[in-house]
C-alpha cells in the first residue's frame, strides 16, 4: 500500500505542478503583452520627442534669422537716416533744421550776447 500512496502523492504533485505551469505560462503571456505595449509606447514617445526637438530647432533657426533680419533692417534704417541728414546739411536747407543748427551753432540771428 505504501507504493500506491506514493504514486498517488506523486500524481497529485504532478497535477499541481501542471496547474502551476499553466498559470505561469498565462502570466508570462500577459507580461510579454504588457512589455510589447510599453515598447510601442516608448517608441512613440521617442518619435514625438525627436519631432519636438526638430521643431524646436526649426523655430530657433527662424527666430535667429528674424532677429538678424531685424538688426540688419534697423542698421539700414539708421544708415539711411544718417545719409538723409547729411544730404540736408549739405544742401543748406535751413528750413528743416532747428534754429541752433541753422545759424551754424552760434547765437540766434540778430541777438547779441550780453554778459550778466
C-alpha positions in Angstrom: 0.0 0.0 0.0 2.9 2.3 0.6 3.7 2.3 -3.1 0.2 3.1 -4.1 0.2 6.1 -1.6 3.4 7.3 -3.0 2.2 7.0 -6.6 -1.0 8.9 -5.7 1.0 11.6 -3.9 3.3 11.9 -6.9 0.3 12.2 -9.3 -1.2 14.9 -7.1 2.1 16.7 -7.1 2.4 16.4 -10.9 -1.2 17.7 -11.3 -0.3 20.6 -9.0 2.9 21.3 -11.0 1.0 21.2 -14.3 -1.6 23.6 -12.9 1.2 26.0 -11.7 2.9 25.7 -15.1 -0.3 26.7 -16.9 -0.7 29.7 -14.5 2.9 30.7 -15.1 2.5 30.4 -18.9 -0.6 32.6 -18.7 1.2 35.2 -16.5 4.2 35.1 -18.9 1.9 35.8 -21.9 0.3 38.8 -20.0 3.7 40.2 -19.1 5.0 39.8 -22.7 1.9 41.6 -23.9 2.4 44.4 -21.4 6.1 44.6 -22.3 5.3 44.9 -26.0 2.8 47.6 -25.3 5.3 49.5 -23.3 7.9 49.1 -26.1 5.4 50.6 -28.6 4.6 53.4 -26.2 8.3 54.1 -25.7 8.9 54.1 -29.5 6.0 56.6 -29.9 7.3 58.8 -27.1 10.8 58.8 -28.6 9.4 59.7 -32.0 7.4 62.5 -30.5 10.4 63.8 -28.7 12.5 63.7 -31.8 9.8 65.5 -33.7 9.6 68.2 -31.0 13.3 68.6 -31.0 13.4 69.1 -34.8 10.5 71.6 -34.5 12.3 73.4 -31.6 15.5 73.6 -33.8 13.5 75.0 -36.7 11.8 77.6 -34.5 15.1 78.6 -33.0 16.6 78.9 -36.5 13.6 81.1 -37.6 13.9 83.3 -34.5 17.7 83.7 -35.1 17.0 84.6 -38.8 14.2 87.0 -37.8 16.4 88.7 -35.2 19.3 89.1 -37.6 16.9 90.5 -40.3 15.6 92.9 -37.7 19.0 94.1 -36.7 20.0 94.5 -40.3 16.9 96.4 -41.0 17.5 98.7 -38.1 21.1 99.3 -39.2 19.9 100.1 -42.8 17.2 102.5 -41.4 19.8 104.3 -39.2 22.2 104.5 -42.1 19.6 106.0 -44.4 18.6 108.5 -41.7 22.3 109.5 -41.4 22.6 109.9 -45.2 19.4 111.9 -45.3 20.6 114.2 -42.5 24.0 114.5 -44.3 22.3 115.5 -47.5 20.1 118.0 -45.8 23.1 119.6 -44.1 25.0 119.6 -47.4 22.1 121.2 -49.3 21.9 124.0 -46.8 18.2 123.5 -46.3 17.9 125.5 -43.1 14.1 125.3 -43.0 14.1 121.7 -41.6 16.9 122.3 -39.2 16.5 123.5 -35.6 17.4 127.2 -35.1 20.6 126.5 -33.2 21.8 124.4 -36.2 20.6 126.8 -38.9 22.9 129.5 -37.6 26.0 127.3 -37.6 25.6 126.6 -33.9 26.3 130.2 -32.8 24.0 132.7 -31.3 20.5 133.2 -32.7 20.3 135.6 -35.6 20.2 139.3 -34.7 20.8 138.6 -31.0 23.7 139.9 -29.2 25.5 138.1 -26.4 25.4 140.0 -23.2 27.1 139.1 -20.0 25.1 139.3 -16.8 
